Every structure is written in structure tokens, then in C-alpha cells.
């Protein structure tokens, strides 16, 4: 993974660009007249998972999904494990209640705001959500103090006020703001004055000399998108919140998408509304927000809500089992989805597969072959292909396309899964595949529900979702002792 350290003199060159970007931003007609200022996000730093057993979830991410454990923070009452693949970083936080951990906070200093007992999570809040959840998307900003003042003025609810943490490598300032979506929060992080490899308070896993990107069979590079599940008729409220406070703008999934309604499928038993948004960019002025990693594209956000006329579905199931709106799945961008899915399947990852009839349709087989792929090869891994019919500017010869596949839920509840996605010029989310994906997920949910009801007891944990390769599990346990 490229270094996240920011050169000491980089602000002298990029700050003028950001000021110009802000000036255009303030005058943008997309923003309301009472808009004062939103937090200027520069990049997505990491995503946090809050779980009951951090070792088990981390073991899955390492042994099955080919992430690398590279840093830990262990205190008397807290466990935070950081894994990465390319620029995609997860911090796995263990919910309060488990013990037996050692301290690794020597020479760590917290100032301005004391988060209290050492059991508290750094760069997050201690979650007491009743089920495993993905609940924090951390963004880097230039000035946490200023961003926090402006966001508070706009009515933001802060869970952690600006807090400075430092060690011998420098200073990091962060705050945590509660979002409008269920239990989701956002950490705002300024690490421009920090020269360490990750964050103060985390101890590097020094006995793992392998490069995090050494495994070429799984060329995952970054987070492609994050999908929220929300209650019905709340999408516009969520969109306005992110536009006003973080400067997000609408991203149209489909060329014929209705501005107010979003991308809607409301037929044949499928009732779904999808609406997407992305970081605001100074596209009109030709100025892009500088990033410490020029190769890392912005991550888009998708809002999903169910439509009542088609009956209950997996969106409703998420809300019921998760207990609140939240993050349903995250798309991992890979440069070779066939290789990645094959390696993960070999390691024990289970994927949703569409009916074989999907690959037997004459038009679909032709579409796959024209893109240079084998229908049988894609069928072996349950990979779907969708041609971007709305945006053909990427190539004068061929339209862009994407390939995608969903994993089965990785928590005990059906509340979170991952998606692998490879883009070849396409910018959407596989609109042509949504029906096939929807039905494969729905069939899994219904089968899972029937099995649980038939046993007359709560739904059992599927061993295929939680078993960890013994060698990897032992390695993680050794590292944590």
C-alpha cells in the first residue's frame, strides 16, 4: 500500500488549489442560499467494523479475503485491529465486554479532549450496537477544528469533539460526528502533522515482512462504493444532509434516472430505489481535490430503500436484523475479478450465484463474449457482467462494462456483505444485473429464514461464514499476545 504520510511541504502547493476549490464550491448553484460552509473532505481514510469478536472477524478478513493485519491497539478493555488491502483499510473494533488484552499505549498522549478510560476506542466511539455492524466511515480533512466549528454551526451532533493524539512521530487531530443514517458516524481526521505509518496509539505488526500487496491473486486496490440501507421515503433527507454538511453531489446511476425518484425497479416482485452520491469536485473549474494517493479514486455512496408494493425483501430484512438503518455492503475494487473471486472461493468465501439461465441467454452470452470473457468462466464464480449503455465516451470502439459478484453475509446476521467489482470504463453499479442479484440474495434470505423457523430456534451461525483458517487464526492470536 502506498505510504499515507504527507510530505511536510505539500500544503504550500495544494492549499491554494483547495482555496480556489472552496471559492467555487461556495458559489455553486447546487447549494442552498443559507449554506455557509461544509467540511472539505480530501480522502477516505478507513472504515470501522464494531463486532463482538474482533479476532474471528479479522481472521476472516486475513485468511479468506486476503487482507493483511498491519497494526493493533490493545488496552485493558479495548481491542482495535487494522487490516488493509491496497488503499482499502478496515479497523476492526471489539465491542466492550471482552477482556484479557495487554496495553500498547506507551508514550501516547491525548490532549484537548480526554476520551476517558483507556477502554474507549481511539478515532471512533465505543459501540454498544446489539449486533455486529459497520458503522464508521473516516474521512481525512485539512483542519478538524475549523471543520468541526462549521459543522456544529450547521447543527451537527458531535460524539467526540476535536481531540489531539500524539506520539514520537507527530500529531493527529480527530473528531467524530453522528450522521443522519442510523448508527453510522464519521470520523474527521487530520494527519498532515504525523509522520508515522498509520495512527498514534497503534502498534505496527513488525514480524510480518510481507508487502500488503504481495498477493497478486487478489489485486484489490480501494473501496469502490458504500451502500446504505435506509427507511422508506428518507432518501431525499439523507441526500440533503450529505450535500449540506459534506458537499456531496448527486451521481446518476442510469441515464434515464428521474431526478427526484432515483433509479427505481418496481416490478416482478422487486421493489427497490437506489440513489447515489459522491464527493463534490471542482469539475467546472478543472480543479480536482488533491489526494495523498493520486491513484485512489473517490468512493461513491449509494442509498437503498425498499418499495412497499412488492412485499418484504432483503432491505427490510437488514433493517429488522440490524435494528436501524446502516451500511449494508461495501464494494471492493479489483483489477482482476476472476482471479480475486477464485482465490477467495478457494480460501472459503461463499458468493451469491445467479441462476444458470443468466449465462444461457443468447443476448447475455453475446454481451459477455464481446467483452472478451468466457460465459462459462464467469458462471464458475457467479460473476455478472453489465455493459454501460448510457456512457460510451470511454472508448471509440467499445462501450464500457463492469463485472461484479457479491459475497454471502460475513456476520452471523444478514447485515453485511462485500462486493467485488471490476470496472472497464463503466461508472454505474450494474443496473442490468440488479434483478439477477436481487433474486439470488432474496432466495438466500428466504432459505435462511425457513431453516431458522424449521428448527424452532434463533438462526444459527453458518460455519462457512465464521470459521478461520487455523494457521491464520493462530498467527493472529500470537500477534495479540
Secondary structure by P-SEA (a helix, b strand, c coil): ccccccccccccccaaaaaaaaaaaaaccccccccccccccccccbbbbbcccaaaaaaaaacccccccccccccccbbbbbbbcccbbbbbbbcccccccccccccccccccccccccccccccccccccccccbbbbbbccaaaaaaaaaaacccccccbbbbbcccbbbbbbbbbcccccbbbbbbbccccccccccccccccccccccccccccccccccbbbbbbcccaaaaaaaaaaaccbbbbbbcccccccccccccccccccbbbbbbccccccccccccccccccccbbbbbbbbbbccccccaaaaaaaaaccccccbbbbbbccaaaaaaaaaaabbbbbbccccccccaaaaaaaaaacccaaaaaaabbbbbccccccccccccccccccccccccccccccbbbbbbbcccccccccaaaaaaaaaaaaaaaaaaaaaaaccccccccccccccaaaaaaaaaaac
